[in-house]
Amino acid sequence: MRVLITGGSGMVGRNLLEHTASNRFSIIAPSSQELNLYDFDATKKFLLKCSPDILIHSAGIVGGIQANIREPFKFLVGNLDIGRNLICAARDVGIKRLINLGSSCMYPRNCSDPLSEEMVLKGELEPTNEGYALAKIVSARLCDYISRENSEYQYKTLIPCNIYGRHDKFDPSQSHLIPAIIHKIQVAISNKKDSVDVWGDGLARREFMYSEDLADAIYSAIDRFETLPSIMNVGLGYDHTINEYYKEVAAIVGFEGQFVNDLSKPVGMARKLVCVKRLNKWGWEAKHSLSEGIEKTYKFYLEKHNK
């Protein structure tokens, strides 16, 4: 089977390429120079040339809370253009199977209950990443509309919870929570500091899944595509507070200092936990515990980013 992966140089794409299941497929993972997703005609031409059996759309402009607050225009327009061009070009050239990766940012803010797939567009979005969320919602709706209009086209969306792991971004200006914590604590250790700042009170709850597990779920989706729901969360079904993530990282890297909560900083949504009932019914669950995932991520950080 010929599998085209967009975003092959990103964290999700690289984890897909490194996964043992990749050996069972003919993988096409073009660079941004080879496939310019901002150019519709070029995208259409590339898809016609490679003619994949299934398309995995994992490309996108991503970043943590600081980046989203700083550059909302880029996160909205860039991801909107990428998603629209790829999905519409795939339809135009006759690619019948596509798996689109959404984001749990697509869900309404401040929901205490787990976020079920039916809740997309059922409430106000979190302002700190609204642009990114809007773009992801449009891509998911495009997939749904295409499949509704012509059942031969099965364009489905997976909505992962927050992801961390190998090939993550560790620069605090761009990174998500766990890689940012790893970097901050490692810098504190290197500089012999006895404290690390935490944005907000640290009581907001987040769900983070190790990136290798997401890759495993995507390959399971390829293998069992016919049974895959049209839209489905991929997550753990449980979460931790931000303070707990700091403590877990500290225990693994050996930091014995204190954490100082900076209440002047934004924290985003109070909780963002996806509902995994549909996922469990489909028959998949993550394999890595939090400590296992952080240990592997920290090892990667030391090898690649702390030289």
Buried (B, 14 or more C-beta within 10 A) or exposed (E): EEBBBBBBEBBBBBBBBEBEBBEEBEBBBBEBEEBBBEBBEBBBEBBEEBEBBBBBBBBBBBBBBBBBBEBBEBBBBBBBBBBBBBBBBBBEBEBBBBBBBBBBBBBBBEBEEBBBBEBBEEEEBBBBBBBBBBBBBBBBBBBBEBBEEEEEBBBBBBBBBBBBBBBBBBBBEBBBBBBBBBBBBBEBBEEEBEEBEBBBBBEBBBBBBBBBBBBBBBBBBBBEBEEBBBBBBBBBBEBBBBBBBBBBBBEBBEBEBEBEBEEEEEBBBBBBBBBBBBBEEBEBBBEBEBEEBBBBBBEBBEEEBEE
